[in-house]
Amino acid sequence: MGQQDCGHWYKFCTVTASRKVRVAAWLILTGAIPVTALGQPEDPTARGDRPNILLIVADDLGYTDIGAFGGEIDTPNLDRLAAEGLRLSNFHVLPTCAPTRAVLLTGVDNHRAGIGAQAITAEQEGEPGYEGHLNSRVATLPEVLRAVGYRTYHTGKWHLGHEENHGPHARGFDETFTLLAGGASHYADAAPLRPGSAAVYRRNGKLVESLPHDFYSSRHYTDLLLEWMERDKNNERPFFAYLAYTAPHDPLHAPPAYIEKYRGRYDRGWEVLRQERFDRLQESGLIPAHHQLPPWPSVVKRWDSLSGLEQANKARDMEVYAAMVDFMDEQIGRVYRWLEANGELDNTLIVFLSDNGANGFPAHLYPGHDDEYHARFDNSLENRGASGSFIVMGAGWATASTAAYRLLKGFSTEGGIRTPAIVRLPGGSSGGEIHDAFVHVRDLMPTFLELANAQHPAREDAALATLAGNSLMPLFEGRVGSMYENEGIGYELHGTRAYIKAGWKALQMPLPLGSGKWELYNLATDPAETKNLADKEPDKLAELVAEHMAYEKDQGVIYSLPSVLNRFVQAQQLLFVLMWTTLACFVYALVRGYRKSAIASVVVSMSSLLLILYTKSGQLLALMF
């Protein structure tokens, strides 16, 4: 058995024969391999009552972008899924793509899984938890499911390791077609996100030399999954399918007919869209009546401040974005209909989610995206969304997309980490119920394993990280009303920190993303994070901060700001030094009677103070947008 065939499952490729016997015995004792009345293990590939599992992940989809969560984009298939399933209105992920996917596919904290950061600093380089790929200390969901007889399929985005031995085919998937990077052109040109990099696709671990001339990401990923499912439909083993779309991640691309469908729909601007979506969230019961619309971010331009050409271009960008979501929904409908036609719909657990909040960052934040590089693209109004263009959603539309929540992807605010999620349980309709209990992406793997009657190998192998979350079945079955009564969940990514426990949230965002100070919010009464209670509830804040620091120590967090943020902190420190130096000069000048010098000192001092206040208020973030 080759290493790829074996994967990392129990390290069968590197352990002794006696170790294999111990693992096999453990599988039998725990029920992962059932035993017959004759005392012999049954065929582990036997289906039994194990359901199929279909996991669908959208890329950078905002909270209100689909109809079932208040959106105006046509998403009838996801709306049907929601009507027949459960909507999780308080579902939390991580601030960016790769960390969320690491937790999703391992059930452990991203710092343990190997994706402690996406922008790894010199202090983090080479340290445990910052490998940049899923490490050997975690067992993946497909590895565990394959061991108990599941067929495992993956199409779409991976973003959890670029080398062949770190890709999905080496981590438990039987059939794969994957984009290893975080994003790329959605067309056959396979243009990378940034100059000097490459959009690498692999098929079962082997490099894909070229894409079909009519390649479009969402369609191709779906075509291949349906091809494999159709080929294997007479196989008695259940399947686990991970359908990871790259839509609607930038660059925004969509077929012309779908863009045309939305022409003119966004001409009134992003503030209007935000209010409409917020109102529908309240009407549907996804947010409570007391929920207040957060203030418009001061760093994001108002629609009326744009020129006519800017408005036309921005409206087209949102038309393309909507077209991408519409097209993705259509592809999900193809899979839904296949399950229905083949009698598998009610024997399949379907989960849909987005990996983080809407992405409002401009293209120029990607490394190498300077004016010279962007001059290579045709971003004319007529070509926006077509091959050869590179456009993004932008902060205005992303703010409308998060609507009820504060800020966007990349932030540990609710707008960055609360996303739409839908679950359709095996066995039929749940009537479109809304669950508002706090749940986390780390809870999905334990849920899948419970339904698959599979035990996690960390119970036997102490070298493997244990599951961090809990199965959601007690919540779904109405046995409990909350999954996290007294248990907190910590966040740390690129210097942003958060700790959520029992409805309270401590939050710290470094300059220029925030003030750098710890903030405190009561999410039960203020989910939009509009009222910082740090001064009113100092004991509660101290409690949460202490627990958060314990979380960081336990998970092996190496707190280190990316260079772009570190420069702001250094600038602030220099300004403080300048301010106090000039104040000292002012006092000295007054004492010595040097009135002109004193006036000069005051001017310099006040200028320094204004710059510090400007920096501390986070307004330099405007430079990013």
N, C-alpha and C positions, 0 to 999 in steps of 0.2 A: 504493500500500500504506500503510495507516494505521499509526500507531506501535504500537497494540496488536497488530495482525496481525504486525508485524515483531518486536515485543518488543525485547530488548536484543541479539539475536544479531548479533555482529560490528558492531553499530551501523550496520546497512544504511540506517537512516533518516537518518543524519547525515553519512555519509562520501561522498566524491566517487565518480564512476563508475570512475575508475582504481583506487580502493581496492577497489571491488566486484570488479573483474577480478582484482586480486591475491588477494583472499580466495577467489574461485572457483578460481583456479589452485592455491592452497594446499590446498583441499579435495580436488582431484584428485590432487595430488602425494602427499598423506599417505594417500590411500586412503579418506577419508571419503566421497568420491564415486568409485566405481570406474570404470575405463575399459575399453571393449570392445576387441576385436581391431582394429576399424576406427579406433580412436583417438578415438572420441566418448564422452563420459560417459554411463553408463547412467542410467536413471531413478533418482534418489536415493531414491524411495519404494519401490523394489523390495525385497522382504523378504530375499532371500538366505537366509543361515543365522542371521539375527538373531532372538533369542528375544523373546517378550513379557517384560515386566518388571512384576511386581506387588509394590509396596512397601506394607506394612501397618504402621502405627505406632499403638501404644496410648499413652494419655496418663496418666502417673504410675503405671503398672503396676509393682508391686514384683517383685523377683527370683524369688520363689517363688509367685507368684499363679496360675500355670497348672500343670496336671497334669504336663506334661513337665519342669517345673523344681521338682517337689516339692510342689506345691499339692494341696489337696483339692477345690478348685472344679472343677465339671464343665466341662472344655474338650476334648471329644473331637476337634474339628476341628484345633485347634492341636496336640494330642497326635499326631494322624495326620500332620500336617505334619512334626513332629519325628521320628516313626518312619520317614518316607520321606526325611528330609533330614538336615541337620547341626545339632547344638546347639552354639552357641558359648558356652562356660561362662565365658570370660574377655573378654567383649565390653564395651567401655567407651564411654560417652557423656559429656555434660557435666552439671553439677549441676542445671540447670533446662531448661524446655521450649524456649524460643525459640533459645538458643545451639546446642542440639543440632540443631534443625531447620535452622538456618543452615548448619552444617557438613554435614549430611546432603545438602542440596540444592545445595551449591556445591563441596564437597570441599576447602574451605580453612578456615583458622582463623576462628573467629567474630569476632575483632577485625578481621580484614581484610574480612569479609563485610558488616559494618555492624551486627552485634548484639553489640558488645563488652560490653554490660550490658543488663539489663532495667530496673533502677532506675538511670537515668542521673543522675549528679551534676552540679553546676554546673561542675566542672572538665572533665567529659567532654562537656558539651553542645556540639553543633555541630562536634565534632572528627571527623576521618576515622576510620572504624571504629565510631562511636557514633551513626550516623544513625537507628537504630531501625527500619531496613528494609534489605533486601538492596540494596546499592549498585551503581553502574554499573561497579565495578572487578572484579566477579565474573560469570562465566557460570554459569547455573543448569543443573541436570541436564535439565529438560524442554526448555530452549532448545537444548542440544547434541543431544539425542535427536531433537527435531523436525526439526532441520536435516538429519539423515540418514534421514528418512522415517517416524519414529514418530508415531503418533497419541498424544496426551497428555491424560490425564484426571486431575482432582483433585477429591475430595470430602472434606469435613471441615475440620479445623483448619488455619489458615495461620500466624498469629502472627508474621509476618515483614514487617509493614507494613500500616497501616490505610487508606491512601489508595488510590483506584482504580488509579493508575499504579504502585503498589507491590504490588498484589495478584497472585495466581497467574495470572490471565488475561493480565496484562502481562508476566509472566516465563516464558512458554513453554508454558502449558497451553492446549489447544484448548477443552476443556470443563471448566467448574468450577462447583461449588457449595461455598462456603466460609464458615466462620465466621472472621472476621478477627482477633477477640480471642483471648485465651488460654483462655477458658472462658466458660460461660454455663449457664443452665438447659437441661436436656436435653429440655424439653417446649416446646410451642408458645408459651408465654408469653414466651420469649426474655428472661427476666430476666437482667440482667448480673451479673457477679461482685461488683461493688461499686457503691454508690450514686453517682449522678452520671455514670456511664458508660453505654455502650450496647452491646448484643450485635448487631453488624452482620453480616448475611449478604449475600453477593453471588453472583449467577449470571452467569457470563461477564462479570464486571466491573460489572454493573448491580445497584443496590441491590434487595434483596428486601424488599418492603413488609410482607409478613406470611407466616407459616408455616402449613402445613395444620393443621387443628384436631387431627388425630391424630398430629402430628409427635412422633417420638422420635428423638433424634440418630443412634444407631447404625443403626437400621432405615432412616432416610431417606437417609443417606449411601450405604448399600449399595444401596438401591432405584435411586438415580440412576446409580450406576456400572454396575449390571447393565443398566439401560435403554440406556445408551450403548453398552455392549459388544454387546448384542443387536442394536441398530440397525446397528452397523458390522461385524457378524460375517463378512460376505462381502467385506470390504475386505482386500486382500492385504497391506496395511501392518501391521507389528507394532504393539503398543500398549505404552505405559508408563502404568500406573495407580498413582496415589498415594492410597491409602485411609487417611486420617488421622483415626482415631476420636478423639472427645473423652472417651470412656470409658477408665478410670474416674475421670477428673478430677472434683473437687467442683464444684458441689454434687452429692451422691450421689442419683441418681434411677434408678428401675427399675420396670418393670411389676409390678403386685402379685403375679401368679402366680409370677414368678421369685423374688421376695422370700420368698414363702411356702415355696418349695422348700427354703430354707436355714434355716427357722425352727428354733431350738434348737441349731443346729450349733455355735455359738460361745459357748454358755453357760459353758463351763469357763474362758474367759479367754484373754488374749493370750500369757501365758507358756507355757501348754500348747500352743497353736497353734504358737508359735515352735519349741519343742522338736520337735514332730512333723514340721514341715517340714524342720528341720535334719537330723533322722534320715533322712528320705527323700532328701535331697540326697546324703548320704553313701552310702546304699544304692544309689543310681542311678549313682554315680561322678562326679557333677557337682562334688563337692568331695572332696579327698583324706581319707584316714582320719586324718591328723594334724591336720586343720583343727579348731580349737577354737571353741566357741560363744563369741562376745564377751560380756563382762559386760553385764548389763542396765543401760541408761543410767540414771544416778542422777536425771536430770531427768524421767524418765517414771514415772508412778505405777504401783504394783503393782495387779493386779486385786483382790486381797483388801482393798485400802485403800478401795475404792469402796463407796458405799452400794448397797442393793438396787436402787433406782431408777436410779442411775448405771449399774450393771451391765446392767440391762434395756435402757436406751437405747443403751449402747455395743455390746451384742450385736446389737441391731437395725441399728445403723450398719454393722457388718460383714456382716450378712445382705444389706443393700442393696448394699454394695460387691461381694460375691460374685455377686449377681444381675446387676449391670452387666457383670461379666467374662463370666459365663455367656452372657448375651444377645449380647454382642459376638462371642464364639466362634461362636455360632449363625449370625450374619451372615457371618462369615468362611467358614463351611461352605457358605453359599449361593453365594458366589463360587467356591469350590473345586469345587462340583458343576457350576457352569456351565462352567468350564474343561474338566472331565471330559466332560460331555455334548457339548461342541462340538469335541472332539479337540484341545484346546489345552493340556492340563495338562502334557504332557511337552515342550512347546515354550515353557514359561513358567518364568522364574526368579522364585521367590517368596521374599521376605525379610520376616520379622516381627521387630519389636523394640519396646521401650519407650523413651521419650525421656529418662527419668531414673529415679531410685529412687522408692520409695513416698513419698507426701506425708504427713508427720506434723504439719504446721503447722495450728493452729486457725484457725477462720474470722475471729477478731477481729484477725488480722494483716493482713487485707485492709484497705486504706484505707477509712475510713468505716464499718467494721463495729463500731459501738458497740452498747450494750445497747438503745438506742432503735431502731436499725435492725433488730436481730434480733427485736425484739418484733413486727415485722410478719409474721414467718413462723410457721407452725403446725408446730412441731417436736415435737408430742406423739408418744408412742410409736406410736399408730395411724397417724399421718400421715407418719412419717419415711420418706423416699424417694419420696413422692408430690409432685405439683405443689403449690407453695406452701410447701415445706419447704426448709431449707438446712442440711444436715448434712455432716460431713467424716469422713474415715477416722480421724484422730487419731493421736497419737504411739504409743500402745500397739499398735494393730493394724499401723501402719507398721513398727514395730520387729519384729513377728512376720513381716511380709512380707519384709523384707530378710534376716531370720533369721541367715544365716551371716556377714553383713558389718556394718560399723560405721556407725551413723547413717543419714541419710535424704536425701531430695531437698533441694537447696540447699547440701549439704556436698560438698566434694571428697574425702571419705572414700569407701571402696569401696561403702558402702551407698547413696551418692548418685549414683555414676557407673558402677556395674557393673549391667547389666540383662540380662534374658533376650533371646536372639536366636536365630532359627531361619532356616536357608537351605535351600531345596529347589532344587537345580540342574536345569537343563533336561536331559531325556533319561532321567529315571527315578530310582529310589530310591537313596539313599546308606546305607540300612540303619540309620538312627538313630545314626550316629556322634557322638561328643562330641569337639570340638576345644577344648583347653585353652590354646592359644597366645594371647598378648595380641594383641587386635585392637581397632581404634578405628573409631568411626562415620565418620571421615574416609576410611576405606578403601573404603567402599561405592561412592561415585561412580566411582573408577577401575575398580572391578570391573565395574560396569554398562557403562561405556564400552568396556572390553575385549570383553565379550560382544556388544555392539552394533556392534563394529568402527567405533567413532567416536573421533576424535582431539579432544583439548581445544584450544580456540582460542587459549589462551595461548602455544602453540608459535609462533603467527604474530603475535599481537598482544601486544606487551610491556606494554601498559597494563592487561592483565587478570592477575589473580592466578593463579599456577600451582597445580596440585593439590598438596595437602600429603601425601596418603596414598598407598597402594600397592594395586594390584589384589590381591585375595585368592585369585585362581585358582591360583597356585603352591601355596598352602597347601591349598586344597580338593582339588587334584589330587595331593597327596602329594609334590610336588617339593621342598618345604622344610618344615621343622618349626617355624619361627618367622619372623614378619614383622619383628620389631624386635630384632635382635641387639645393635646398638650405637647405635640411634637413640632419642632421648628424645622425650617428648611433654609439653608444658607445659599447665597450666591456670591461669586467673585469672578469677574471676567474683565481683564484689561484695566484693573483698578477700580471698577465699579463694584460696589458691595450692597447686599441686601440680606435681610433676615426676616422671615415671615413666620409668625406663630400666633395661633388663636385669634386671628383677625387683626393683629398688630403687625406693622412693618417698619423696620429700621432700614434706612437707606443712606448710602454715602456715594456721592459722585465726585470724582476729582475735577480740578480745573482742566479745561474750561467747560466741562460737561455740567458742572454744578458748583456749589460753593466750597466743596471739600470737607464740609462739616457733616456729621451724622444728623439725619432728619428722622422724624417719627410721624407715622400716619396710622389712623384707625380705619382700616379698609372696610370694616362693617358699616361705618357711617359715612366714610369719605373715600370710596374706591377710586375717585379721580385724583386723589392725592393733592388736594387744594389747600389743606390746612395742616401746616407743620406744627406738631404738638410737642416738639423737643423741649421747649422751655416750660410748658405746662405739666408735662409728665416726665420729669428727669429720671425718676426711679425706674419707670418702665423702659425708657430708652437705655439706661445703664444695664438693665437686665438683658435686653435683647443684644446689645453690643457685646456683652461678656459671652453670651452663648454663641454669637457669631464668631468671635475670636477663637473659641474652643472648636467650633466647626472647622475653621481654617487650619488649625493645628492638627486636628484629626485627619483631615483630607490631604494634608501635605501641600497646602497652598503656599506658593512663593509669591508674595505680593510685590509686584514690580511693574511700574507704569511703562507703557509703550513710549518710545522716544518722543513722539509728537505731543503727548500729554506731559511728559516729564519736563519738556522745555517750558511749558506754561508755569509749572510749579517753581522751577528755577528762576523764571522771570519775576514771579511774585516775591520770592525771597530777596532778590536783588532790589526790587522796588521798596520793600520794607527797610532794607539797609539804607537806601538812598533817602527815604523819608526821615528816618531817625537821625541820620547824619546832618541833613539840612535843618532839621529842627534844633539840633545842638548848635549848629552854626548861627542860627537865628538868635538863640538865647545868648550865645557868646557875643554876637555883634551888638545886641542891646546893652549888655553889661559894659562893653567897652565904648559904647556911644557911637558905633558905626551904623548910622541910620540907613544909609543906602545899601550896605551889605545886608542889613536885617530885612529890608524890603525884598531884595533879591532872594534871600533865603526863604522868605514866606512864599514867593511865587513858585520857586522850585519845589518846596515842601508840599504846597497845595496841589501842584501838578502831579506829584508822585502819589499823593493820597487819592486823587481822582482816578488815576490809573489803577491803583490797587482795588478801589471799590468797583471799578469797571470790570476788572478781572474777576474779583470774588463774586460778582453777581452773575457770572457766566455769560456775559454779553459777547465775549470774544468768540463764543460758539457761532455767532453770526458769520464769522469768516468761513466757517465750514459749509454753510448753506448758500 
